[in-house]
C-alpha cells in the first residue's frame, strides 16, 4: 500500500475567525508533484459498454452453427466488455460468417452487420444471404504404386465407394471424411504405407461448382511374416501361437491383427495385447508381426462391491487360477450375493483346439427370489466357442435342474438335458463401446424326451439391437427379442429355459423379472416372450447425451391373449471407457410406478 503525505498550505485564523489562506511558493510545487503521483497510482479504466444481444437473420438451419462459433455471440455473455471491443466483434463477424459458410459449401454469401446502440441492451444485427450452394461438378481420383499396376479391380471398388459423389453439395467436413475413408480403406488392407500425395478442391464461385482431385500413392503391397512375441514369461509360447489366425505370406490386413489381439486378450491370461508390424516400404514382404503382451498374474483373489437398481447391493468374491492343476487351464470361480440372489459357480477354460475353437466346462448353483417365486437351480455343461467374434458360434450340452417354490402353496422339481446352438453376428464399429452397427443372435435348444426330459422340448430365441448412424446430434437405438418353448410346458421346463422380463435392460418402468405368468400370487416364467424398444439419444457433448425411450414386452404361456406392457421415460447417457453407461427414469404404464434404472451397455 502506498501512503502519500503532502502539506500544501497553512491555515492561520484572525481574531474574527475568518480563515485566510496564505500560499507559499514551495507549496504549489508540492501540490503539482503529489497530484502526478496520485494520477500514476490510479488504475486505467475505460467506460464499460452496456450488455448486448445478437440478432441473426437469414441463416435458417445454420443459425446454430453461428451461435456456436461466432465470437460476437460467444462474447455477448461476457461482463464488463468495452464499447471498442463490441464494435470490433461486430465488424469482424461478417468475415467469420463467410468462413463458416464456406465449410458448408457457400462461397458467395452476402453478409452485413450493424450495431444498434439506441436500444438497451444494444443489439448486434447480422443479415445473411447464404446464396447458392456449391455442388460437385467432377471428381478425379488417381492412383500410383503397386495398386495401379497389380490391382485395377481394387481401384474400381475404391472409386465406387468414394463418399462425395458428383452433384452433391460440397462441404469441408464431407471432403475431409471422404479422403479419410479412401485412405483408411487402403491402410487397413494390403497397403499400410499408403498416403495421399495430392488433393485439391477447386471452387468456382461464378458457377457455384467444385472440381475435386485426389491422388493416392499406395506404396508396395505388404505381406505378413513370422510371429514375434514380447513380454511372455509365465505362460507357454505354444498356447499363444495356437491363437494366431495369420499364416506367413498372407496379405496384410489390419482386421487380422485386431483378431489376433482379441483372441489373445479373450483368454484372460493377458492384461493387454498389441499386434503391430513395422511399416517400411523398402521391406514389404514377410514383415514380422510383433505381439507385445502384458501378462496377468497366475492366481488372483478379487473382492467386489456393487449396486444394481434391479437387485440392490451386491458383493462378490472371485478366485482365478490361470495355471490350474499345473496346466494351461484357466479356472474362474465366484461367490456372489445380492438382495434376491446367491450364486456359487466355477468354469474351466482349456487351450484352443487345432481349429481355434475353445472348449470349456462349468457348474453353477444359484438361489433366486423374484416376484414371489423362489428357485434353487443347478446347471452344469460343456461348450465349444468359435474364435471369430464377428460371427461367433457356441455349441454346448447342458443339464439343468431346479426346485421351484411359491410360498407354502406350491412346489415343483424340474429338470432338462439339452443341446444348444447359439450364433451371434456382430457388426459394430467397436465391440467394447459401440456407436453404430448392430448385434443379432439366434439360439436353439433341443432336448428329446427320455431319461431326463419328461417331454421333448425345443426352445428358440432371437435377439436384435441396432445403433443407427448419427443424424446431426441425434441417434436411434432399436432393440427386439422374441422367444418360444415348443413341446414341453412350464411345469416341466427349468426356470432358466423359460421367459420373464422387466428391468434395467428389458422393459424399463417395471421391477426386474416382474412381467410374466401370474400363478398363486407370484410371477413365474412363461413359454413365450416378446420385447421391443425404441430410443432416441441427443448428444450434448461427445461423451454425454440425453435420451427419450419407450419399451414394451411381456411373457406368457401362449400367444393367445398375449399383451405387451409398456414403459416410457427419459435418461442420461455417458460413453465411458468400459462402455455406454445409462441412467433412466421410467414410468410403467401398467404398474403406474416411476422407477430409476442403471445399466451398462446394450442388450437384454
Helices and strands as residue ranges (DSSP letters): E 10-13, E 19-22, H 25-41, E 52-57, G 60-62, H 63-69, H 71-74, G 75-77, H 83-103, E 110-116, E 122-129, E 135-144, H 146-150, H 152-160, H 172-187, E 195-204, E 209-217, E 224-230, H 237-242, H 254-266, E 270-276, E 287-295, E 299-308, E 312-321, G 324-326, E 330-338, E 341-352, E 358-370, E 373-385, E 391-406, E 410-428, E 437-447, E 457-467, E 474-486, G 495-497, E 517-519, E 522-524, E 528-539, E 544-556, E 565-576, E 579-588, E 593-600
